[in-house]
Amino acid sequence: AKVIEPQKDVSDIAPIYIEYKVAAKVVGTYGENFLKQINPVSHRIHTNYQQMGAATTRITSGGKDKSSKVEYVNLLNLPADEETRACFVAEPGNLWISIDYSGQETYLMASIANDQAIIKELTEGSGDIHSLTAYMSYHEIPRDTPIKDIKKKFHHLRQEAKGIEFAINYGGDANTIHQNKGIPLEEAQKIYNAYMSGFKGLKAYQDFRRRDWWNKGYILLNPMTGHKAFIYDYAELRQDRASFDGPGFWDYYREMKQEAPSCDTVQKVRHFFKRKSASEKQSINYPIQATGSMCLRFSLIYFFEYLRKNNLFDKVKICVTPYDEINCEAPEAIAEDVAAALYNCMIKAGAVFCTKCKLDADVSRNEDGSLPNHWVH
Protein backbone atom coordinates (compact mmCIF):
# COMPACT_ATOMS: atom_id res chain seq x y z
CA ALA A 1 0.00 0.00 0.00
CA LYS A 2 2.88 2.40 0.77
CA VAL A 3 4.16 2.00 -2.78
CA ILE A 4 0.83 1.87 -4.58
CA GLU A 5 -1.12 4.54 -2.67
CA PRO A 6 0.88 7.53 -4.02
CA GLN A 7 0.45 6.12 -7.56
CA LYS A 8 -3.19 5.05 -7.36
CA ASP A 9 -4.19 7.40 -10.19
CA VAL A 10 -1.85 5.65 -12.64
CA SER A 11 -4.05 2.56 -13.01
CA ASP A 12 -7.78 1.97 -12.63
CA ILE A 13 -7.12 -1.26 -10.77
CA ALA A 14 -4.91 0.28 -8.07
CA PRO A 15 -7.72 1.69 -5.87
CA ILE A 16 -9.64 -1.59 -6.22
CA TYR A 17 -6.56 -3.60 -5.26
CA ILE A 18 -5.92 -1.46 -2.17
CA GLU A 19 -9.55 -1.82 -1.09
CA TYR A 20 -9.34 -5.59 -1.61
CA LYS A 21 -6.18 -5.90 0.49
CA VAL A 22 -7.79 -3.99 3.35
CA ALA A 23 -10.84 -6.27 3.24
CA ALA A 24 -8.67 -9.40 3.05
CA LYS A 25 -6.73 -8.27 6.13
CA VAL A 26 -9.94 -7.72 8.11
CA VAL A 27 -11.40 -11.11 7.14
CA GLY A 28 -8.15 -13.01 7.66
CA THR A 29 -7.26 -11.48 11.01
CA TYR A 30 -10.63 -10.70 12.56
CA GLY A 31 -13.00 -13.14 10.87
CA GLU A 32 -13.53 -16.82 11.55
CA ASN A 33 -10.62 -17.02 13.99
CA PHE A 34 -12.48 -14.68 16.36
CA LEU A 35 -15.69 -16.72 16.19
CA LYS A 36 -13.78 -19.92 16.99
CA GLN A 37 -12.36 -18.42 20.16
CA ILE A 38 -15.56 -17.30 21.88
CA ASN A 39 -15.44 -19.23 25.14
CA PRO A 40 -18.60 -21.36 25.59
CA VAL A 41 -18.66 -20.72 29.36
CA SER A 42 -17.72 -17.06 29.71
CA HIS A 43 -18.96 -16.04 26.23
CA ARG A 44 -15.83 -13.91 26.04
CA ILE A 45 -12.69 -13.97 23.93
CA HIS A 46 -9.56 -14.82 25.94
CA THR A 47 -6.05 -14.28 24.68
CA ASN A 48 -2.46 -14.21 25.91
CA TYR A 49 -0.68 -11.03 26.97
CA GLN A 50 3.09 -10.66 27.08
CA GLN A 51 4.05 -7.99 29.62
CA MET A 52 7.36 -7.18 27.91
CA GLY A 53 6.44 -8.39 24.48
CA ALA A 54 7.89 -5.55 22.41
CA ALA A 55 11.33 -3.94 22.36
CA THR A 56 9.62 -0.71 23.41
CA THR A 57 8.26 -2.43 26.58
CA ARG A 58 4.76 -2.33 25.13
CA ILE A 59 2.44 -5.17 26.03
CA THR A 60 1.77 -7.55 23.14
CA SER A 61 -1.12 -9.93 22.61
CA GLY A 62 -1.71 -13.15 20.74
CA GLY A 63 0.62 -16.04 19.97
CA LYS A 64 0.13 -19.70 19.15
CA ASP A 65 -0.70 -22.75 21.24
CA LYS A 66 0.93 -25.57 19.28
CA SER A 67 -0.67 -28.34 21.32
CA SER A 68 -4.22 -27.18 20.60
CA LYS A 69 -3.33 -25.59 17.26
CA VAL A 70 -4.93 -22.32 18.33
CA GLU A 71 -3.65 -18.96 17.14
CA TYR A 72 -4.76 -16.52 19.81
CA VAL A 73 -6.28 -13.29 18.61
CA ASN A 74 -4.43 -10.02 19.01
CA LEU A 75 -6.79 -7.77 20.97
CA LEU A 76 -4.45 -4.79 20.78
CA ASN A 77 -4.70 -3.99 17.08
CA LEU A 78 -8.43 -4.25 16.51
CA PRO A 79 -9.80 -1.88 13.86
CA ALA A 80 -11.13 1.27 15.48
CA ASP A 81 -14.19 1.51 13.25
CA GLU A 82 -17.68 1.65 14.73
CA GLU A 83 -18.77 -1.70 13.30
CA THR A 84 -15.91 -3.66 14.86
CA ARG A 85 -16.03 -2.06 18.28
CA ALA A 86 -19.80 -2.38 18.59
CA CYS A 87 -19.30 -6.18 18.70
CA PHE A 88 -17.88 -5.86 22.22
CA VAL A 89 -20.78 -5.61 24.68
CA ALA A 90 -20.91 -5.44 28.48
CA GLU A 91 -22.72 -8.09 30.51
CA PRO A 92 -26.40 -7.39 31.29
CA GLY A 93 -26.61 -4.83 34.08
CA ASN A 94 -23.14 -3.45 33.31
CA LEU A 95 -22.00 -0.39 31.34
CA TRP A 96 -18.87 -0.15 29.21
CA ILE A 97 -16.18 2.35 30.22
CA SER A 98 -13.63 3.30 27.57
CA ILE A 99 -11.03 5.98 28.22
CA ASP A 100 -8.10 6.79 25.97
CA TYR A 101 -5.34 9.36 26.11
CA SER A 102 -5.86 12.36 23.83
CA GLY A 103 -3.05 12.61 21.26
CA GLN A 104 -0.71 10.73 23.58
CA GLU A 105 2.31 10.42 21.29
CA THR A 106 2.17 14.07 20.25
CA TYR A 107 2.08 15.29 23.86
CA LEU A 108 4.82 12.89 24.95
CA MET A 109 7.00 13.81 21.98
CA ALA A 110 6.57 17.52 22.74
CA SER A 111 7.44 16.98 26.40
CA ILE A 112 10.38 14.62 25.82
CA ALA A 113 11.84 16.77 23.01
CA ASN A 114 10.99 19.99 24.88
CA ASP A 115 9.82 21.54 21.61
CA GLN A 116 8.55 24.99 22.56
CA ALA A 117 6.53 25.51 19.36
CA ILE A 118 4.48 22.34 19.88
CA ILE A 119 4.15 22.85 23.64
CA LYS A 120 2.88 26.40 23.12
CA GLU A 121 0.27 25.25 20.60
CA LEU A 122 -0.87 22.45 22.91
CA THR A 123 -1.07 24.57 26.05
CA GLU A 124 -1.95 28.05 24.78
CA GLY A 125 -3.22 27.63 21.22
CA SER A 126 -5.91 25.65 19.46
CA GLY A 127 -4.08 22.36 19.98
CA ASP A 128 -4.28 21.62 16.25
CA ILE A 129 -0.83 20.18 15.57
CA HIS A 130 -1.72 19.21 11.99
CA SER A 131 -2.36 22.89 11.22
CA LEU A 132 0.84 23.90 12.99
CA THR A 133 2.74 21.33 10.91
CA ALA A 134 1.23 22.74 7.74
CA TYR A 135 2.25 26.26 8.79
CA MET A 136 5.84 25.19 9.45
CA SER A 137 6.15 22.99 6.35
CA TYR A 138 4.46 25.08 3.65
CA HIS A 139 5.66 28.66 3.45
CA GLU A 140 2.99 29.47 0.87
CA ILE A 141 0.73 29.84 3.91
CA PRO A 142 1.07 33.54 4.83
CA ARG A 143 3.15 34.00 7.97
CA ASP A 144 0.48 36.11 9.65
CA THR A 145 -2.17 33.33 9.39
CA PRO A 146 -3.47 32.24 12.82
CA ILE A 147 -2.99 28.50 13.34
CA LYS A 148 -6.68 28.11 14.22
CA ASP A 149 -7.66 29.37 10.74
CA ILE A 150 -5.49 26.99 8.72
CA LYS A 151 -7.94 24.08 8.85
CA LYS A 152 -10.56 26.21 7.11
CA LYS A 153 -8.40 28.33 4.78
CA PHE A 154 -5.73 25.78 3.81
CA HIS A 155 -7.52 22.46 4.32
CA HIS A 156 -5.61 20.68 1.52
CA LEU A 157 -2.20 21.62 2.93
CA ARG A 158 -3.31 20.58 6.42
CA GLN A 159 -4.27 17.15 5.05
CA GLU A 160 -0.90 16.87 3.32
CA ALA A 161 0.84 17.87 6.54
CA LYS A 162 -0.47 14.80 8.37
CA GLY A 163 1.79 12.56 6.29
CA ILE A 164 4.73 14.94 6.74
CA GLU A 165 4.23 14.98 10.51
CA PHE A 166 4.05 11.19 10.75
CA ALA A 167 7.09 10.63 8.52
CA ILE A 168 9.46 13.09 10.20
CA ASN A 169 8.40 12.50 13.80
CA TYR A 170 9.31 8.85 13.41
CA GLY A 171 12.79 9.59 12.12
CA GLY A 172 12.13 9.99 8.42
CA ASP A 173 13.81 12.56 6.19
CA ALA A 174 13.36 14.12 2.77
CA ASN A 175 13.73 10.70 1.11
CA THR A 176 10.88 9.36 3.25
CA ILE A 177 8.60 12.24 2.22
CA HIS A 178 9.68 11.80 -1.40
CA GLN A 179 8.79 8.09 -1.36
CA ASN A 180 5.58 8.34 0.71
CA LYS A 181 4.07 11.22 -1.22
CA GLY A 182 5.52 10.56 -4.66
CA ILE A 183 6.82 14.13 -5.00
CA PRO A 184 10.20 15.28 -6.40
CA LEU A 185 13.10 14.92 -3.97
CA GLU A 186 13.95 18.61 -4.24
CA GLU A 187 10.43 19.56 -3.14
CA ALA A 188 10.56 16.98 -0.32
CA GLN A 189 13.88 18.40 0.90
CA LYS A 190 12.43 21.90 0.98
CA ILE A 191 9.51 20.69 3.12
CA TYR A 192 11.82 18.77 5.45
CA ASN A 193 14.13 21.76 5.96
CA ALA A 194 11.17 24.05 6.69
CA TYR A 195 9.76 21.55 9.21
CA MET A 196 13.03 21.18 11.08
CA SER A 197 13.61 24.92 11.06
CA GLY A 198 10.20 25.46 12.66
CA PHE A 199 10.45 22.70 15.28
CA LYS A 200 13.89 23.36 16.77
CA GLY A 201 13.35 21.30 19.91
CA LEU A 202 12.32 18.27 17.87
CA LYS A 203 15.36 18.68 15.62
CA ALA A 204 17.72 18.86 18.61
CA TYR A 205 16.07 15.78 20.12
CA GLN A 206 16.38 13.76 16.91
CA ASP A 207 19.99 14.84 16.35
CA PHE A 208 20.83 13.71 19.89
CA ARG A 209 18.99 10.40 19.54
CA ARG A 210 20.84 9.64 16.29
CA ARG A 211 24.16 9.98 18.15
CA ASP A 212 23.24 8.52 21.52
CA TRP A 213 22.51 4.93 20.52
CA TRP A 214 25.76 4.78 18.52
CA ASN A 215 27.79 5.94 21.51
CA LYS A 216 26.13 3.58 24.01
CA GLY A 217 25.10 0.45 22.12
CA TYR A 218 21.56 0.67 23.43
CA ILE A 219 18.50 2.92 23.32
CA LEU A 220 17.59 4.40 26.69
CA LEU A 221 13.82 4.03 26.59
CA ASN A 222 13.01 6.03 29.68
CA PRO A 223 15.45 7.69 32.09
CA MET A 224 13.02 7.37 35.01
CA THR A 225 12.55 3.60 34.77
CA GLY A 226 15.93 2.82 33.20
CA HIS A 227 14.59 0.43 30.56
CA LYS A 228 16.97 -0.15 27.66
CA ALA A 229 16.67 -1.69 24.19
CA PHE A 230 20.07 -3.13 23.25
CA ILE A 231 21.32 -3.05 19.65
CA TYR A 232 21.68 -6.74 18.86
CA ASP A 233 24.49 -6.34 16.29
CA TYR A 234 26.22 -3.34 17.83
CA ALA A 235 29.71 -4.92 17.94
CA GLU A 236 29.44 -5.93 14.29
CA LEU A 237 28.31 -2.44 13.26
CA ARG A 238 31.20 -0.81 15.11
CA GLN A 239 33.65 -3.24 13.54
CA ASP A 240 32.27 -2.61 10.04
CA ARG A 241 32.44 1.15 10.52
CA ALA A 242 36.07 0.95 11.65
CA SER A 243 36.98 -1.06 8.54
CA PHE A 244 35.76 1.76 6.32
CA ASP A 245 38.61 3.98 7.56
CA GLY A 246 41.29 1.83 5.98
CA PRO A 247 43.55 3.45 3.36
CA GLY A 248 41.91 3.65 -0.06
CA PHE A 249 38.68 1.98 1.11
CA TRP A 250 36.23 4.56 -0.28
CA ASP A 251 38.04 4.80 -3.62
CA TYR A 252 37.84 1.02 -3.92
CA TYR A 253 34.17 1.07 -2.85
CA ARG A 254 33.22 3.65 -5.51
CA GLU A 255 35.03 1.66 -8.17
CA MET A 256 33.37 -1.62 -7.20
CA LYS A 257 29.96 0.04 -6.92
CA GLN A 258 30.20 0.76 -10.65
CA GLU A 259 31.88 -2.46 -11.79
CA ALA A 260 30.54 -5.10 -9.37
CA PRO A 261 27.66 -3.76 -7.26
CA SER A 262 26.90 -7.22 -5.83
CA CYS A 263 30.41 -7.73 -4.42
CA ASP A 264 30.99 -8.17 -0.66
CA THR A 265 32.42 -4.70 -0.11
CA VAL A 266 29.48 -2.88 -1.68
CA GLN A 267 26.97 -5.10 0.10
CA LYS A 268 28.77 -4.58 3.41
CA VAL A 269 28.54 -0.79 3.11
CA ARG A 270 24.92 -0.98 2.03
CA HIS A 271 24.03 -3.24 4.96
CA PHE A 272 25.80 -0.96 7.43
CA PHE A 273 23.97 2.19 6.40
CA LYS A 274 20.64 0.38 6.20
CA ARG A 275 21.06 -0.93 9.75
CA LYS A 276 22.35 2.41 11.02
CA SER A 277 19.31 4.18 9.58
CA ALA A 278 16.95 1.65 11.16
CA SER A 279 18.51 2.04 14.62
CA GLU A 280 18.46 5.82 14.33
CA LYS A 281 14.71 5.74 13.66
CA GLN A 282 14.20 3.32 16.55
CA SER A 283 16.24 5.57 18.86
CA ILE A 284 13.92 8.45 18.00
CA ASN A 285 10.66 6.51 18.20
CA TYR A 286 11.21 3.93 20.94
CA PRO A 287 11.47 6.36 23.91
CA ILE A 288 8.13 7.92 22.99
CA GLN A 289 6.41 4.56 22.59
CA ALA A 290 8.01 3.23 25.78
CA THR A 291 6.93 6.27 27.77
CA GLY A 292 3.39 5.79 26.47
CA SER A 293 3.61 2.18 27.62
CA MET A 294 4.64 3.37 31.09
CA CYS A 295 1.67 5.75 31.23
CA LEU A 296 -0.64 2.79 30.61
CA ARG A 297 1.13 0.59 33.17
CA PHE A 298 1.04 3.24 35.88
CA SER A 299 -2.63 3.90 35.10
CA LEU A 300 -3.45 0.22 35.53
CA ILE A 301 -1.46 0.00 38.77
CA TYR A 302 -3.33 2.99 40.19
CA PHE A 303 -6.65 1.56 38.98
CA PHE A 304 -5.87 -1.89 40.42
CA GLU A 305 -5.23 -0.26 43.81
CA TYR A 306 -8.57 1.58 43.53
CA LEU A 307 -10.40 -1.69 42.81
CA ARG A 308 -8.61 -3.43 45.70
CA LYS A 309 -9.31 -0.72 48.25
CA ASN A 310 -12.99 -0.54 47.28
CA ASN A 311 -13.60 -4.31 47.14
CA LEU A 312 -14.50 -4.18 43.45
CA PHE A 313 -12.74 -7.32 42.23
CA ASP A 314 -15.10 -9.43 40.06
CA LYS A 315 -17.49 -6.48 39.94
CA VAL A 316 -15.44 -4.16 37.75
CA LYS A 317 -13.78 -6.12 34.95
CA ILE A 318 -10.85 -4.84 32.93
CA CYS A 319 -11.53 -6.01 29.37
CA VAL A 320 -8.97 -4.79 26.83
CA THR A 321 -6.10 -2.28 26.97
CA PRO A 322 -4.96 -1.28 23.47
CA TYR A 323 -1.82 0.85 24.05
CA ASP A 324 -3.23 4.24 25.11
CA GLU A 325 -6.73 3.11 26.06
CA ILE A 326 -8.30 1.21 28.95
CA ASN A 327 -11.66 -0.54 28.63
CA CYS A 328 -13.59 -2.03 31.52
CA GLU A 329 -17.18 -2.74 32.49
CA ALA A 330 -18.91 -1.96 35.76
CA PRO A 331 -22.38 -2.33 37.29
CA GLU A 332 -24.65 0.49 36.15
CA ALA A 333 -25.13 1.83 39.70
CA ILE A 334 -21.42 2.59 40.15
CA ALA A 335 -20.28 3.00 36.54
CA GLU A 336 -19.95 6.80 36.64
CA ASP A 337 -17.89 6.62 39.84
CA VAL A 338 -15.63 3.98 38.29
CA ALA A 339 -15.25 6.05 35.12
CA ALA A 340 -14.22 9.09 37.17
CA ALA A 341 -11.73 7.01 39.15
CA LEU A 342 -10.19 5.50 36.01
CA TYR A 343 -9.93 8.94 34.40
CA ASN A 344 -8.12 10.28 37.47
CA CYS A 345 -5.75 7.31 37.45
CA MET A 346 -4.84 7.97 33.82
CA ILE A 347 -4.31 11.70 34.39
CA LYS A 348 -2.15 10.97 37.44
CA ALA A 349 -0.03 8.51 35.43
CA GLY A 350 0.30 10.91 32.51
CA ALA A 351 1.59 13.66 34.81
CA VAL A 352 4.44 11.41 35.94
CA PHE A 353 5.90 11.16 32.44
CA CYS A 354 4.50 14.11 30.48
CA THR A 355 5.91 16.96 32.56
CA LYS A 356 5.84 19.93 30.18
CA CYS A 357 2.20 19.77 29.06
CA LYS A 358 -0.92 18.06 30.39
CA LEU A 359 -1.67 14.67 28.92
CA ASP A 360 -5.47 14.50 29.01
CA ALA A 361 -7.89 11.65 28.34
CA ASP A 362 -11.33 11.21 26.75
CA VAL A 363 -14.24 9.16 28.11
CA SER A 364 -16.31 7.57 25.33
CA ARG A 365 -20.03 8.28 25.73
CA ASN A 366 -23.33 8.02 23.90
CA GLU A 367 -24.60 11.09 22.08
CA ASP A 368 -26.77 11.96 25.10
CA GLY A 369 -23.72 11.93 27.37
CA SER A 370 -24.49 8.63 29.11
CA LEU A 371 -22.09 5.71 29.35
CA PRO A 372 -22.78 3.05 26.70
CA ASN A 373 -23.29 -0.68 27.14
CA HIS A 374 -20.76 -1.45 24.38
CA TRP A 375 -17.39 -0.29 23.08
CA VAL A 376 -18.05 3.02 21.33
CA HIS A 377 -15.84 4.19 18.48
N, C-alpha and C positions, 0 to 999 in steps of 0.2 A: 504493500500500500504506500510506503514511503516513496518508492520510486515511481509508481504509477499515478498517484494522486496529483502531483504537479503537472502531469502530462495527460490528464484525463480528457482534454479536449481534442487530442490528436486522433483518437479512434472512438467510434461509436460504442464499441464493446467495452471500453475501459470502465465507464461508470457502472455498467451492468456487472462486470467481473468483481469490482470492489464491493458492490452490494451483496453479491453472491458469497464472497469470502466472509463478510461480516455475519451473514445468516448461517453459514456453515459452522463458524466458530461458536455461535450461540447454541445451535442444535447439538454439536459434538461435545461441548463442555457442560452445558446446562440442561440437556435434554433427558434422554432415557436414564442416564446414569443417576440423575437426581431422584427420579421416580423409584428406582431400584433401592435407594438407600433410605427411604422413609421407614423409620422403625415401627413395626406393627404394635408395639406396646406403648411407646411414648408419643407416637405419631409425629415425631420430630426427625430432623436430619442430624446425625452425629458425625463428627469428623475428628481428625487428629490436629493438634496444634503443637508446633515446635517453638519453644520460648526464645531460642536464639537461632532461628532458622535461616536468617539472612545475614550477609556480611555486615549489614548496617545495623544489626541487632533487632531488626523488625521481626515480629512474630510471623511465621508462615503457617500454612494450613494445607491439608491434603496428604498425599503419599499413598503407597500401595501396601496392601496386606497380601503377601504372596500365598499364604496358606489358604485363604478364603477367596483369592483372586478378585479382591475388591480394590478398586481405585477410589479412595476417599475424595469427596468433593472439596474444592477449595472455596471456602466461604468468605474469603477476603477479597476476591476480585469479581464479585457478582456485578453484572450490569446495573447501573444506577437508574435505569429507566423505570417509569411508573408501573409498567406491566409486570416486570420481574419482581420488584419489591412488594407489590400488592399480594404476592403469593405467600408471604410470611405473615401469619396471623397469630395474635395472642390467644391464649386459652379463654374459654367463656368466663366472664366475670373479671378479666384482666384488661388493661390498656397497654398499648405499646409505647415505649419511651425511646426516642431516637435523638441523640444529641451529637453534633459533629462540630469540630473546630472550624471557624470561619477563615478561609484563606490561610491555613496553617503554615504551609511552606513559604509563602510570601512573607508573612510576619516573622517567622524564624530566620529566614534569609536576611531580612532587613536588620534584625537584632544582632545576629551573629556577625554579619559583615559591617555593621554599624554604618550603613549607608544613609546619610542624612536626608537625601532627596526622597527616598522611599519612606523613611520614618516620618518625615514631615507630612507627606501626603496621607499616610495612614492615620496619623494622630491629629493633624490640623486641617487637612483638606477633605476632598470628597471620598478618599479611599479607593478611587478608581485607578488601579495600577496599570491596567491596559491602556488607558488614556494617557497616563504619564509616560509609559513606554513609547507610545506613538509620538508624543511631543518631543521626547529625547531623540528618537530614531529618525524622524522625518522633519527636516528643517523647512519643508514647504509649508508646514503649519506655522502661521505667524507667531512670533515670539511673545506677543502680548495676549495670546489666546488663553483664557482661564482653563485649567485642566477639566473642570466640571462641564465645560461646553464642548469638549472634543468629541464626546460620544455622539452628539447631535450633529455637529458641523462637519466632522471628519470621520464619519462612521466607517468608511471603507479602510482608512489608514489604521483606525483602532482595531479592526478585525485582523488586518495584516500584522499588527504589532503583537498579537497573541502568540503567533508562531516565532517571532523574533525573541520575545521574552522567554519562551520555553527553551529555545535553542541555546541562547547565550547563558541563561541562568544555570544550565546544567553543563557548562563547560565548553559549549560549542564556540565556533569562530565564524569568520566570513565564509569559509568553505562549507560549513554546516548550513548557513543561511542560503548560500548559492545552491546547494543540493536539495534542501527541503522545499525551497520556493521556486526553483527552476528559473532563477534570475541570473543575469550576468555577474561574474565574480567581482568586477569593478564596482557595480552597484551594491552588491552584498558587503564589500569592504567598507564602502562609504557609510552604510547603515550601522555596521559593527563599530566603526570608529566613533560615530555620533553617540551611540548607546553608551559606550565605555567612557566617553568624555562627560556625559551627563550623570552617570552613576559612578562617581569616583570611589565611594566606599566599596562598592561591589567589585570594581576593578582591582583595588588594593587587596581585597580578600582573595580573589581568584589568583592574582599574581603570587601571593604568599602561599596559597594551597598548592600551586604548581611546583613550588620549590620545596615545601616542607616534607612531603612524602619522600622525595628523592634524597633529602638529607638524613631522614630517620629510618627509612625502610618500612614504615607503617603509616597508616592514616589515623590520626587521633580523632576519634569520632565525637567525643565530648569531654572537655577538660574537667568537668565536675564529677563525672562518673569514672573517667579514666579508660573507657572502652577503646580498644584499638582494632583496626583491620590490617593485618600484616600483608605485605606484598609477597606473594608466594614465590616469585622468581627474582627477588631483589638482587641476590648475589650474582645471578647470571646477567642481569641487566647492567650492573656495575662493571662486571668483567668485560662485557661486550663494549660498553662505552669507553673503557680504558684502551681497548684494542684499536679504537678508531684514531687514537693519537699517535700511532706509529708513523715513522717517516714514510712519506709518499702514499699513505693509505687513501686519502681522498682523491688524489690523481688517478690511482689505480681503480678506485670505485667508479669514478666518472667514465673511465675508459670501458670498464666491464659493463656498465649500465647500458652503453650503446652497443657493444659487441656481443655480450652474453648476459642478458638481463636475468636469466634463470640461474646464474652461477651462485655458489654459496655466499660469496662476499656481498653481492647485491641483495640476496634474500635475507642475510643477517642484518644488514642496515635497515631494510624495510621492516623486518620483524621488530627490531628495537624501537623504531619510532612509532610503530603501531601500538606496541605495548605501553610505551611512555605516554602516548596520547590518552590511552584508555585509563591509565592510573591517574593521570592529571584530572580527567573528568570525574573519576570516582572520588578523588581527594576534595574536589569542589562540592560534589553532590552528597556524599556519604554523611558528613557531619550534620547536614540539614535533615536528612532522612532519619538519622540516628537520634537526633534531638527530638524530632516528632515522635519517634518510638518511645522515648523516655517520658514525654508528656502523657502519652496513653497509659504507660505502665504506672506512673505516679497517680494518674486519675483513678485507675482501677484499684490501686492500693488504698487510696483514700476512701473510695466507694465501698470496698470490702470492709474496711473498719466501720463505716457507717452502718452497713448491714449487720455486722456482728454486734455492735453496741445496741442496736435497736431490735435485736432478735427477729431479723427479717430473712434469715436463711430459709429456703424452700418456699418463701412467699414472693420475694422479688427474685426473678431469674434473669441472669445475664445471658443474652442469646448469641449475639455476634458482634465482633469488634473489628471492623475493617479499617485499620490504620489510624485514621483521625476521628473515628466515630464509635460511639458506644450505644448498643441497643439492648434494652432489657424490657421485661414486662412486669407489671405490678397490679395488685388488686385495685379495682376502680376507686375504692374509698380512700386509698392512700397514694394514688398514682401522682397527683400533683405535688405532694410533699416529696416523693421519691425523685421526681423530675427536678425539683428545685435543689435537692441535695446533690444529685449527680452533676447538675450544672455547676454548682459551687465547687465540687471536687475537681472538675475539669479546668475551671478558671484558676483555682489554687495551684494546680499542677503546671498550667501554662505560665504562671507568674514566676515559677522557679527557673524556667529555662529561657523564656522570652522576656528579657529584662528591660529592653529599650522601647517597647511598645506593648500595648495590651493585646494578648491573644484571647479573643472572645469565642463564643460558641453559640450555635443556633439549635433551638428545640423545634423539632418537626411537629406541626399541628394541622388539624383540619382547617378548612376555610373559615369556620366559625370560631376558631381559636381553641377548640377543645382538643384533648389528646386523642389520637386515633386508636383503633383496635388492631391495626396492621402497620407494617413498615411503609411509611409515606415517602415518596420520592422528594 
